Every structure is written in C-alpha cells, then in structure tokens.
Amino acid sequence: MDVLLRGGPGDGRVIPGGGETVVWQACLYEITGEYGHHRHGSNLRIYRHRPDCCQHHGRGSEDRGE
C-alpha cells in the first residue's frame, strides 16, 4: 500500500508503507484519518510529520538531529 506524506521534509511524497507510523529518511510520520489524491487518481492515506522527531524539545543530551 502506498501512503502520502504531509509536512516535514517528505511533504508530498508517496511512499510504500502502512500501520500506525512510517519512517522516511529518519523522520517519523503518523497515520491520520484523512485521504489525499494521487496524480494517477487513487486515494491514499495521509501520514502527518511528527514535529518532535526533528525539532528540539528540551530533551537535554538526548536531543540530537539526524
């Protein structure tokens, strides 16, 4: 199954995946209840970028970018 990524560095990309989360180039995307349209006419489940996977949120020494 292909999914559509929204937000973050993978915004607009269509990748193979499924389940609750997908990973694209070290970024985490979570499933939403939304569907988007692929240029070939098919509906794809939208996965939204988790901003805390790439941004600093005060986690001290554990806070490292990929």
C-alpha positions as CSV (number, residue, x, y, z in Angstrom):
1,M,0.0,0.0,0.0
2,D,1.3,3.5,-0.8
3,V,0.8,6.4,1.6
4,L,1.0,10.2,1.1
5,L,3.3,12.2,3.5
6,R,2.3,15.7,4.7
7,G,4.6,18.1,6.4
8,G,8.3,17.9,7.2
9,P,11.0,17.2,4.6
10,G,8.9,14.4,2.9
11,D,5.9,16.7,2.2
12,G,4.0,15.5,-0.9
13,R,6.0,12.3,-1.3
14,V,4.2,9.0,-2.0
15,I,6.0,6.0,-0.3
16,P,5.1,2.4,0.4
17,G,4.0,1.8,3.9
18,G,1.2,1.2,6.4
19,G,0.4,0.8,10.0
20,E,0.3,3.5,12.7
21,T,3.6,5.1,11.7
22,V,6.0,5.2,8.7
23,V,9.7,6.4,8.6
24,W,11.1,8.3,5.7
25,Q,14.8,9.4,5.8
26,A,14.9,9.3,9.7
27,C,11.6,11.3,10.0
28,L,8.6,9.8,11.7
29,Y,5.1,10.2,10.2
30,E,1.8,9.2,11.9
31,I,-1.4,8.0,10.3
32,T,-4.3,10.4,10.1
33,G,-8.0,9.8,9.3
34,E,-7.5,11.8,6.1
35,Y,-7.2,10.7,2.5
36,G,-5.4,12.5,-0.4
37,H,-5.5,12.1,-4.1
38,H,-2.6,10.6,-6.1
39,R,-1.9,12.0,-9.6
40,H,-3.0,8.7,-11.0
41,G,-6.4,9.1,-9.4
42,S,-6.1,6.8,-6.5
43,N,-6.9,7.8,-2.9
44,L,-4.0,7.5,-0.5
45,R,-4.0,7.5,3.3
46,I,-2.3,10.6,4.7
47,Y,0.5,10.4,7.2
48,R,1.4,13.6,9.1
49,H,5.0,14.5,10.1
50,R,5.7,14.5,13.8
51,P,7.4,17.8,14.5
52,D,9.1,16.5,17.7
53,C,11.2,14.0,15.6
54,C,13.3,16.7,14.1
55,Q,13.0,19.7,16.4
56,H,14.5,20.5,19.8
57,H,12.0,20.0,22.7
58,G,14.3,20.3,25.7
59,R,15.3,16.7,26.0
60,G,18.9,17.6,27.0
61,S,21.6,15.3,25.9
62,E,19.2,13.0,24.1
63,D,18.2,15.8,21.7
64,R,20.2,15.1,18.6
65,G,19.2,15.8,15.0
66,E,19.6,13.1,12.3
